[in-house]
Amino acid sequence: MSDMHVSKFGPEDGSPVLLLHGGGVAGWMWNSLRGRLESKYKVLVPDLPGHGQSADEPYRSHIETVDVLSQVLLRGGSAPAAVVGFSLGAQLTVELASTYPDLVDRAMVVSAQAKAMPFAGLTLRALGAAAPLARNRRFARLQARELFVPPELMEDYIDTSAHITKATLLAAVGDNMRFELPAAWSEFRGRALVMVGRRERVLMRDSAVAIHTALPGSEIEIVDGCGHGIPLQRPDWFNGRVAAWLSRQ
């Protein structure tokens, strides 16, 4: 899985910031945040396996993906990095900070599920049966609305969605649904901020509390008026919040 596509922006000697997108989208979800940060920071934006420009390399597991991300940081001389992750990418942020704490000095965990879902097998079977729907433009538009994908990114979303294979879908969503907090998360010594929308499902809000509680010293922020999609639903606010968080000593 060495073929993960990573876009790099900003000064080579800037402090590194790694942006990890959610499942079903790709690095383009960070376009506006990256634009806000790239004058000051070295911004790394991967397309996770099975997504976007990494679509030819199927998603296999969170652990394998985190191992490749660690190599991206090490090879690029980009460690330790601040990591901002959304949804699937937020789980990967927790896993990366827990497994490779020397490579991460800050972790922003946005809308991460951290409690294993019951009946995962049933849900995955239904998902597998529905997988061809992702290639349907009308269905993709409905899904995009759930994530607050803005009009200017709609074609990117439809294209990304159409190229996600059933194998990637089942592997990524399976690991997402079964995800539980690594024990080592409670020992992470960097700065951590856990964020969730007040209008997200109870499972997501409970997960945010669990992630925060497991790491003494972390901050938690519950964002009023937001569902599952804070970075795309309120980009101006979110981008400013990230910039302020990164600049704090």
N, C-alpha and C positions, 0 to 999 in steps of 0.2 A: 504494500500500500504506500509506496514511496512517491506516487504520482499525484499527491494532493496539490491542487493548484493554489498558490498563495500570491496575492497581489500586495505590493509594498508601496507605501506612499510616505512623503515627508522626508526630513533630513536623516541621512544614514546615522548621524551621531546623536539623534534625538532619543529621548527616553522611549523604550518600546511599549506599544499598546497592541494587544492581540484581541481582535473582535471575533467572537464565535456566534454564528447565526443559528437560528432555530431549524427544526426539521421542516422539510417541504419548501424552504426558501433557499437563499444562497447569500454570498457575500454582498450582493447588491442591496440587501436590506439595510446595510450600514452606510450607504452613500452619503446621506446628509451628516451623520456623525463624523465620518471620516473627513468630510470637507471642513468640518469645524476644528478637527484636531491636527490635520496634516501640516499646518504651518509650523507647529511646535514639536510634534511627536513623530517618531518613526512608527507608522501604523501598519500592522500586518493583518490582512483580511483573507483568510483561507475560504475556499469552497470546500466544505466537508465532503468526505467520500460519498459518492452517489448523488451529489447535488451540484448544480451549476456546471462549471468547467471541470469539475472532478466527477462528472456523471458516469464516466467509463470505468471508474474504480468503485465497486460496490461497497456500501457500508457493511461492516462485519460486526463490530462491537464497539461499545464506549471505550473499553480498555485498549483495544488496538488503535483506535483513533487518538486517544490521549498519548500513547507511545509515539505516534507519528508527530503529533503537535510538539512533544518534548524535543524531538529531533529538529523540527523547524526552528525552535527557539535556540537550541544549542548551535546548530550549523550556521545560523544567521548572526551569531554573536548578539542575540536579542534577549538574553536573560540577565537578571530577572525582569520579567515583564508585568505590567498591569494587564489583567485579563477581564474583559467585559463579555458576558455570555447571556444569551436569551433562550429560554425554554430548553430545548435539547442542548444548545450551546452553554446554557447555565449549568446543566448537570455536568457537562464536560469541564467547565470551569472548576467546579467543586472537586471533581476527580483529579484534574491536573494539579490543583493546589495541594491536594491530599497526597498524591503519589510522588510529585516532584516539587516539594515545597521550596527548594532552592531556586527554582526557575520562575516562581511567581511571587511578586512582592505586594500585589493588590488584587483582590478578586471582587468583582461586582456580579452578583448572582440575581438575574432578573427573571422572575416567573419560572422557577424550577420546581418540578414535582419531586418530592423526596420521600414519598411514602408509597410502597408498592401497591399497585391496584389489584383488587380481587378479580377473579375471572379473566385474567389476562389472555389465557388461551382462547377462550370464546371470542373475545374482542378481536384478537389477531386473525382468527378464522374469518370473521365478518369483514375485516379490513382487507384480507387477501382477496376475497370475492369481489370487493368494491374497487380494487386497485385500478382496473381499466378506466374507471370514471375520471381519474386524474387527467386523462388525455382529452376529456370533454371540456371545451372552453366554458360552457355555461356553468358546469359544476365547479371548475377552477375559479370562476369569478365569485361564486357563492363562498367558497373556501377563503378566498382572498379577503372578502368582506369581514370574515371572522377575525382575521389577523390585522385588519385596518390597513391593508396594502393600498397606498395612494395611487391615483390614476396614472401618474408618470412611471410607476413601477409595475403596472398591471401586466404588460407584455412580458416583462422579465419573469414575473410570477408564473404566468401561463406556460411559458417556455420551460422554466425549471420543473414545474409540476409534470409536464408531458414527458420529461426525460428521466424521471425517477422510476427505477425498476421495482417490480414487486419484491425482489430479494432485498433491496435497500430499504424499502418501506417497512417490511416485516422485521428486519434486523434492527433498524433505528427505533421504530415504535416499540418493538418488544423490549429492548434495553431501557427505553424511556419509561415504560410502564412498570418494569421490575426494579427500577433504580431505588437504592436505599443509600443513606448517607454512609460514606466510608468512615471507619472509626478514627482514622488519622485526621479527618477534618477538624476535630476538636483541638488538635495540636498546631494548626496553621498559625504562624506568627505574624503574617502580613496583615495589612488593613483589609477589612471585608465589609461590604455593604450588601444586604439582602433586600430585594425590592419585589413588590407584588401589587397588582391592581386591586382596589377594594371590590370591584365588580367581577373578579375572577371566581372560579368555582371554589367551594369550601375546601376541597382537597388541596388546591394551590395555596390558599391563604394559610391553611394548617401547615403545609410544607414549609412555607416561608418562616413561620414561627419556629418550626423544628430545626431548620438550618441555622437560624439565629441563636436559638437556645443551646445548640450543640457546640457553638463556638463563642465562649465568653469573650467579650470585647468587640464582637461584631456589631454593626448597626443594622436596624431594620427600618424600612420605609414602606408604608402602605399608601399607595397613590390614589387619591380620591378620583372618582369618575372614570377610572380606567379598567378595561377588561384585559384579556390576554393579548397583549400586543403594544405595550407601553411605548417602545422605541418608535413604532410607526404611527401610533395613535396620537401621541403628543411629542413630535420630534423636536420642536424648538425648546420645549421645557426639558426634555430628556437630555438633549445634547449639552445644554447649559449645565445640567446637573452633573453629567459625566465630567465635563471640563473642570467644574469646581472641585469635584471629588479627586480628580487627578492632580490638581495643583496644591491640594492640602498637604502640608508637611507632616 
